[in-house]
Every structure is written in C-alpha cells, then in structure tokens.
Amino acid sequence: MQNLLRDLRSIVEHERTVYGTLLPLNAPETTAPAPDETSRPRSEESGSSTPDLSSPESETQASTEPSSRNASGKTDPADETADASDSAPTTSTPSSSDSSPEDAPSDPMPNKDLFGNRTRPPEEDPTLPPRERINALIPDDASYRDAETLGEVEDYLANNVLIPIDEDRENPVFGVGDPEADLVIIGEAPGQNEDKEGEPFVGRAGKLLDKILDAINFQREEVYITNILKSRPPRNRNPKSGEVDAHLPILYKQLALIRPEIILAVGKVAGNTLLDRSSSLSTLRDKEHDFYGIPLMVTYHPAALLRNSQWKRPTWEDVKLLRTRYDELVDED
C-alpha cells in the first residue's frame, strides 16, 4: 500500500510541474456555462456602456456609477425596458409530452393564400380592377351593395334617412350625367339651388363649371357630376365626419357602377375625403393621385373662383392637364 501511495504522489507532483496546481480531489463539481449563456458586456450587444454585472468587480462599479437618465432627470425608458428583460425569470418550454394539440392555444388564421403569400384586402390589391376595389369599400350590410344600376341606388337614397340633414332636405342630390362617363366630377355638397332642384352644380358655380368644361371640349351631358354629400348641410357649412361616413359609400357605389377612366375632385374637402388626407389644396393639385386604380386630380371649386379670380389661372392649368390625361387614357382603350 505504501508503495502505491508513493507512486500516486510522484504522479501528482509530475502533473503539478507540467500543468500547475490541480483542484483538490474533494472540490465541488463545476460546470462551464453554455456558449449562449455566457455573459457579455452590454457594449457588445447594444453599444451601451452599461457594465457587465456578472462579476463582483462590476457590481462594485455599477453601485458607484450614476444610472442612465434623460434630460429631465428621469431614468430613460429604454434602459428600464432592457433591465426588465434582463431580470425576467426564464421559463422552460414544455415538452411535447406535457401538452397536447388540444391544449395548445389556437392562433388566428394567417391572412395568406394557399401558396403562403400574404393576401391584401380587396381595396388594397392592385391586381384587382378598380370596380372590385371600390365596391369592397361598401359595408356588407348596405342594401344597395349589389345594385346593378344607378337608378336603384338613387331610389334607396330618396327613400331612406341616413343622417339628420336628410330629414331637412327639399330634394336629395344624387348626381347627373352619362352613367357610363369616362370623367366623373365630384364636389363637396349641394347648396341651396341644388337642394331646390335636386341636381348638382346648377347655381352660379354650376354655370362656371359648365364654362370650364366647355373650354376643354366637354359638354355637361358627356360627364357625370355628383357630390360627397347628397343632402345640403345647414347654411352650407362643411360636412361633418359622421355625415361623410354615411353618404360616402353611396358615392363609392356610383363610381363602381360608372367605372370612369379619371376623376376630378373640385375643392379641398372633396379631394381630402376621397384621398383620406388632410392636406392643403396647393399640396393636392397639380399632380395625379391614385384612387383605387383610377387616376384622380384635384382643383379649385368653382364657387371659390367666384370669390377669388386669381385662382382662375391655376384652375385653367389643372383642367388642361386633366384633358391631356383623359385623352391618353381613352386612347389606350
């Protein structure tokens, strides 16, 4: 036995001279951390100078350094978020034997087709024709959604009260012109003369619109003219959002049935409503917009030209551009 112990001691002494001091035989077993759990300084992860808190020395340093604060003296929310995520308890993922498919939470079906491609709502799908995209904007419960003629939609408007101003109107103002027109002109809302006659743009502004159309070789009967609202707001005020929401689907149905090649919105309210914006008229005009696959242009309302003659020149430039674009679109067909 003594010889065996002597041999072991000589082996240990030899190993110490080669590899250095060995751990005692009774030392507790330690396990090296896995590579993905090894702590790294925060600077390597996010560029922050936050010290590594995995060692006692860094704990001392962290206790003596001020915490990161913003200009107001409060702790930066981004730091708080990082700290919270770092200190969050780790939860183990249950194995397949712990849960069954019935127990697993059911995720909503992804908005994808059979090939795994994300599908868009119809109105946002540029591969669909404009009529389908616009018709998709009409509420499913609208009784006129499946109407096949403008007359059916006009009858619905005449026989239903959708908003309070519908009760006070003398006549609904649906629209006039060619039901298959390539150009649709859309204004804001009917005025007193329009409410009396049941036809859009029949007062002084209407006569000026006729002159503008004639100047670019259009007759009133060749186009279709309508408004966002089909009833006159009191004292010709701007439409309220609830009024627009109630009447706008009717306009969508008109456009889906007419299938115009191009749209002209007259006035800031009409332009912003159709494009779902809140821009100035100078921002909207002098360019072509896309309205669910239909080119749309915006210019001044004829009523504004009656009050400000200096806007007639830019309006003339707008409608000349409209006529040029119209001819291009019609010639393509």
C-alpha positions in Angstrom: 0.0 0.0 0.0 2.8 2.4 0.9 4.4 1.8 -2.5 1.1 2.5 -4.2 0.7 5.9 -2.4 4.3 6.8 -3.2 3.6 6.2 -6.9 0.4 8.2 -6.8 2.2 11.1 -5.1 5.0 11.1 -7.7 2.4 11.2 -10.4 0.7 14.2 -8.8 4.0 16.0 -8.4 4.8 15.4 -12.0 1.4 16.7 -13.2 1.8 19.8 -11.0 5.1 20.7 -12.5 3.6 20.3 -16.0 0.0 21.8 -15.6 0.2 23.8 -12.5 -1.8 23.4 -9.3 -4.7 20.9 -9.6 -8.1 21.2 -8.0 -8.3 19.3 -4.7 -10.0 15.9 -5.1 -12.8 16.9 -2.9 -13.6 20.3 -4.6 -17.2 20.8 -5.7 -18.0 20.0 -9.3 -18.4 23.0 -11.5 -20.0 23.2 -14.9 -18.8 25.6 -17.6 -21.7 27.8 -18.9 -23.1 27.0 -22.2 -21.9 29.3 -25.0 -25.2 31.1 -25.4 -25.5 31.8 -21.7 -22.0 33.3 -21.4 -22.3 36.9 -20.2 -21.0 39.6 -22.5 -20.5 43.3 -21.8 -23.6 45.3 -22.7 -21.5 47.3 -25.1 -21.1 44.3 -27.4 -24.9 43.8 -27.6 -26.3 47.3 -27.9 -23.5 49.8 -27.9 -24.3 50.8 -24.3 -21.6 51.4 -21.7 -23.5 49.5 -19.1 -21.0 47.4 -17.2 -21.1 43.6 -17.1 -22.9 42.7 -13.9 -21.9 39.1 -13.9 -18.7 39.6 -11.7 -18.3 41.1 -8.2 -16.0 43.8 -9.5 -18.6 45.0 -11.9 -21.2 45.1 -9.1 -19.0 47.5 -7.2 -18.5 49.6 -10.3 -22.2 49.7 -11.0 -23.1 50.8 -7.5 -20.7 53.8 -7.7 -21.8 55.0 -11.2 -25.0 57.1 -11.7 -27.8 55.4 -13.6 -28.5 56.5 -17.2 -31.0 59.4 -17.2 -32.5 61.6 -19.8 -32.5 65.4 -19.9 -35.4 65.6 -17.4 -33.5 63.6 -14.8 -35.7 60.5 -15.1 -34.4 57.1 -15.9 -34.5 56.5 -19.6 -37.4 54.2 -20.5 -35.2 52.2 -22.9 -32.9 51.4 -20.1 -35.8 50.4 -17.9 -37.0 48.1 -20.6 -33.6 46.5 -21.0 -33.2 46.0 -17.3 -36.6 44.4 -17.0 -35.9 42.0 -19.8 -32.5 41.1 -18.3 -34.0 40.3 -14.9 -37.1 38.5 -16.2 -37.3 34.9 -14.9 -36.6 32.2 -17.5 -39.4 29.8 -18.2 -38.8 26.4 -19.7 -40.7 25.3 -22.7 -42.9 22.3 -22.0 -42.0 19.2 -23.9 -44.4 17.6 -26.4 -45.4 15.1 -23.7 -46.6 17.9 -21.4 -49.2 19.3 -23.7 -51.4 18.0 -26.4 -52.6 19.8 -29.6 -56.0 20.4 -27.9 -54.3 22.2 -25.1 -52.2 24.4 -27.3 -53.6 28.0 -27.9 -55.3 28.4 -31.3 -53.7 31.2 -33.3 -55.8 33.2 -35.7 -55.6 32.0 -39.3 -52.9 34.0 -41.1 -54.0 36.3 -43.9 -52.4 34.1 -46.6 -53.4 32.3 -49.7 -52.8 28.6 -50.5 -49.2 29.3 -51.5 -48.3 31.1 -48.3 -48.4 34.6 -49.7 -49.9 37.4 -47.7 -53.2 38.5 -49.1 -54.4 42.0 -49.1 -57.9 43.4 -48.5 -59.6 43.8 -52.0 -59.4 47.6 -52.0 -55.6 47.4 -51.5 -55.0 44.7 -54.1 -53.7 46.5 -57.2 -54.2 43.4 -59.3 -58.0 43.7 -59.0 -59.9 46.0 -61.3 -60.9 49.4 -59.8 -64.6 48.4 -59.7 -63.9 45.5 -57.3 -61.6 47.5 -55.2 -64.1 50.3 -54.7 -67.1 48.0 -54.2 -65.1 46.4 -51.4 -65.3 49.7 -49.5 -69.1 49.5 -49.3 -70.4 48.0 -46.0 -71.6 44.4 -46.3 -75.0 45.3 -44.8 -75.7 48.1 -47.2 -78.8 47.1 -49.2 -77.5 48.8 -52.3 -74.2 47.0 -52.3 -75.3 44.6 -55.0 -77.3 47.1 -57.0 -76.8 46.9 -60.8 -77.9 50.3 -61.8 -77.6 53.9 -60.6 -81.4 54.1 -60.5 -81.6 51.5 -57.8 -79.1 53.4 -55.7 -80.9 56.7 -56.3 -84.2 55.2 -55.2 -82.5 53.9 -52.0 -81.2 57.4 -51.3 -84.6 59.0 -51.9 -86.4 56.6 -49.6 -84.1 56.5 -46.6 -82.9 58.9 -43.9 -79.3 58.1 -43.0 -78.4 61.3 -41.1 -80.4 64.2 -39.6 -79.8 66.5 -42.6 -81.6 64.0 -44.8 -84.8 64.9 -43.0 -84.4 68.6 -43.7 -83.6 68.4 -47.4 -86.0 69.5 -50.0 -84.6 67.1 -52.5 -81.8 64.5 -52.4 -79.0 65.5 -54.9 -77.8 62.2 -56.3 -75.9 63.1 -59.5 -76.5 63.8 -63.2 -74.8 63.0 -66.5 -73.7 60.0 -68.5 -74.0 56.8 -66.4 -71.0 55.4 -68.4 -69.0 58.6 -68.4 -65.2 58.4 -68.6 -64.9 61.5 -66.5 -66.6 62.0 -63.1 -66.5 65.4 -61.3 -67.0 65.3 -57.6 -67.8 68.3 -55.3 -68.3 68.7 -51.6 -72.0 69.1 -51.0 -75.1 70.6 -52.6 -76.1 74.2 -51.9 -79.4 76.0 -51.7 -80.1 75.9 -55.5 -79.1 72.3 -55.8 -81.3 71.3 -52.9 -84.2 73.1 -54.6 -83.7 71.4 -58.0 -82.3 68.1 -56.9 -79.3 68.4 -59.3 -75.7 69.2 -58.5 -73.9 72.4 -59.7 -76.9 74.4 -61.0 -76.3 77.8 -59.5 -73.6 80.3 -60.3 -70.9 77.8 -59.5 -72.6 75.3 -61.8 -72.6 77.8 -64.7 -68.9 78.5 -64.2 -68.3 74.7 -64.1 -70.1 74.4 -67.5 -67.8 77.1 -68.9 -64.7 75.3 -67.6 -65.8 72.1 -69.2 -66.6 73.8 -72.5 -63.1 75.3 -72.5 -61.6 71.8 -72.5 -64.1 70.4 -75.0 -66.5 68.7 -72.7 -70.3 69.0 -72.6 -72.1 68.6 -69.3 -74.0 65.6 -70.7 -70.8 63.8 -71.5 -69.5 63.6 -67.9 -71.0 62.6 -64.6 -71.3 65.2 -61.8 -72.0 64.4 -58.2 -71.0 65.3 -54.6 -69.7 63.7 -51.5 -72.8 64.5 -49.6 -76.2 64.0 -51.2 -78.1 66.4 -48.8 -77.4 70.1 -48.1 -75.7 70.9 -44.8 -77.4 73.8 -43.0 -76.0 77.2 -44.1 -73.7 75.4 -46.5 -71.3 74.5 -43.7 -68.6 71.9 -44.2 -69.7 68.3 -43.9 -69.3 66.6 -40.5 -67.4 63.4 -40.3 -70.5 61.4 -39.4 -72.3 62.8 -42.4 -69.4 61.9 -44.7 -69.3 58.4 -43.3 -73.0 57.8 -44.0 -73.0 59.1 -47.6 -69.6 58.2 -48.9 -70.4 54.5 -49.5 -73.2 55.7 -51.9 -70.6 57.6 -53.8 -68.4 54.5 -53.9 -71.3 52.6 -55.4 -71.8 55.3 -58.0 -68.1 55.1 -59.0 -68.2 51.3 -59.1 -71.1 51.3 -61.5 -69.9 54.2 -63.7 -66.3 52.9 -64.0 -64.7 56.2 -65.0 -61.3 56.5 -66.6 -60.4 59.6 -64.5 -61.9 61.6 -61.6 -61.7 65.4 -60.9 -62.3 66.4 -57.3 -63.2 70.1 -57.0 -62.3 71.7 -53.7 -60.1 70.7 -50.8 -62.9 68.9 -48.9 -63.7 66.6 -51.8 -60.0 65.9 -52.6 -59.1 65.2 -49.0 -62.2 63.0 -48.4 -61.5 60.8 -51.5 -57.8 60.5 -50.8 -58.2 60.2 -47.0 -55.9 63.1 -46.3 -55.9 66.4 -44.5 -53.7 68.4 -47.0 -53.8 71.9 -48.3 -55.2 72.4 -51.8 -51.8 73.5 -53.1 -50.5 70.2 -52.0 -53.3 68.2 -53.6 -53.4 70.0 -57.0 -51.0 70.0 -59.9 -50.4 66.2 -59.7 -52.1 62.9 -60.4 -53.3 60.7 -57.5 -54.3 57.1 -57.4 -57.9 56.4 -56.2 -58.0 52.6 -56.0 -56.7 52.2 -59.5 -58.4 55.3 -61.0 -56.3 58.5 -61.7 -57.6 61.4 -59.7 -56.9 65.1 -59.9 -57.8 68.0 -57.6 -58.5 71.6 -58.4 -60.4 74.7 -57.0 -64.1 74.6 -56.5 -66.0 76.8 -59.0 -67.5 78.7 -56.0 -64.1 79.6 -54.8 -63.3 81.1 -58.2 -66.3 83.4 -57.9 -64.7 84.8 -54.8 -61.1 84.8 -55.9 -60.4 85.5 -59.5 -56.7 85.0 -59.1 -57.3 81.2 -58.8 -58.7 81.0 -62.3 -55.3 80.8 -63.9 -54.1 77.8 -61.8 -57.5 76.1 -62.4 -57.1 76.5 -66.1 -53.7 74.8 -65.9 -55.2 72.0 -63.9 -58.0 71.3 -66.3 -55.7 71.4 -69.3 -53.6 68.7 -67.6 -56.8 66.8 -66.9 -57.8 66.9 -70.6 -54.4 65.7 -71.7 -54.5 62.8 -69.3 -58.1 62.0 -70.2 -57.2 61.7 -73.9 -54.3 59.4 -73.1 -56.5 57.1 -71.0 -59.3 57.0 -73.6 -56.9 56.4 -76.5 -55.4 53.5 -74.6 -58.8 51.8 -74.7 
